[in-house]
Amino acid sequence: MKMRQTIALLLALMLGATLLAGCGDGDKNGGDKGGGEENATLVGEWVHSWGYVYEFKENGTGSYTIGEMVSEFNYEDKGDKIIFVYKNISAFQDVPTDEEGGYVYQDPQERKYSIKGKKLSVEDSFGEMVEYEKK
């Protein structure tokens, strides 16, 4: 009887060790993308728990939505940083336009980011990392 318990315990330990071995971080599986998965992409919609939404399109444009305020931008993915060039920087200002009614772009903003699974962390204007989830 004692031999069966010992064998069952060893099998349970080996099964547990096997299951835990599959829970390693993404770094061991071919590198990271901005601190996240190698094949991860910014393209798509990313939602903050408070309802803020980043949308990144394949053509290098996107938008950031807070409530009813939408800020459009162009972006460039630099691997672990995003370069944003916003069309309208503040919800409390009119969108700047040139004499012909076209948008006047703001100065570029560089923000750190990482993607891990369905989580996007982006540096905000205060230097804090803010997390969004892929929609």
N, C-alpha and C positions, 0 to 999 in steps of 0.2 A: 504494500500500500504506500509506504513511504517513497519507494522508487517511482511510482506513478506521479505522485505529487511533485517530486523533484523534476521529472521530465516535463510535466505540464507547466511548472514555473519557468523552466528554461525556455520552452517554446513560447510562452507569453512574453518573456523578456526579449527574445530574438525578434518576435513580431513587433513589439513596441519600438525596438531599436531601428528596425527596417522602416517603420512608419515615420519616425522622427528624422531619419536620414533624408527623406523626401521633402522635408520642410526647410531646407537651406535657403539662403537669400539668393537673389538673382545674379549677384556678382560672379558666382561660380559657374554660371551657365552661358558664357560667351560675352560678358561685358554688360555695361549699362548704357542707357540713353539719358544723359543729363541726371545721372544718379538713379535712373529707373531701368526699365527693360530695353534691351537693344533694339527691338522692333517696334517699340512704342512710338506713337505719333501724336503730335499736338492736334492734328486735324480732327474736328468733331466738336461736340458741345460738352462743356464742363460746368457743373453746377455746384455752387457753394451751399452749405446747409441753410443759409439765410436767404437763398433764392437768387444770388448774383450769378450771372452766366457769362462765361467766355465762350465764344464760338470762333474757331480757327478753320478757315477754308483752305483747300489745296492750292489756290492761286495766290496765297500770301496776303490775303485780306481777312478781316475778322471784325468782331464786335464784342463789346463788354456791356452787359445790361444790368442796371440796378433799378428795379421797379419799372417805371415807364421811360426812364432815361437810357438812351442807347448811344454809346460812343463807338464810332467806327475807327478802324486803324488798319494800317499795313504792318506786316511783321516779317521778321527774318529769324529763322531758327538757327542758332549757333551751337547746338548740341547741349550745352548746359546753361545757355542764356537765350533770352528772346529779346530782339530789338523791336520795340514798338514805336510807330510813328502815328500818333492819333490825329484824326481830323478835328474832333471837338473834345477838348480836354476836360471840361467841367460842365456839370449839369446846370450850373448857375450862371453860365455865360452863354451868349448867343454863339452859334457856330460861326467862326470867322470865315469870310469868303473874300475872294479877290474881286476886282472890278467887274468881271464877267459872271460873277455868281458861283464860281468854282470854289471848292474848299481850299483853305490855306492850312497846310499841315504844320503841326507843332514840332518842336525839337524831338529828336529820337530819345527814347528811354530804354535803358538796358536793364533787364530783370533776370535774376537767377531763377532756374526752375528745375524740377525733376519729375519724372513719371515712374510710379511703382504700381504695377497692375492697373487698376482703374482709378488711381489717385494721382492728381496733378497738384504739385506744390509750387506756387509762384510767389516770388518776393514782392511785397507791396511797397508803396512809396515810403514807408517807415522802416524798411529793411526786415520786416517780419515775414516768415513764410506762411502763406495762406493756402489751405487745402480745398480742392474741388474734386468732384467725382464725375467720371465719364457718364454721360446720359445714354 
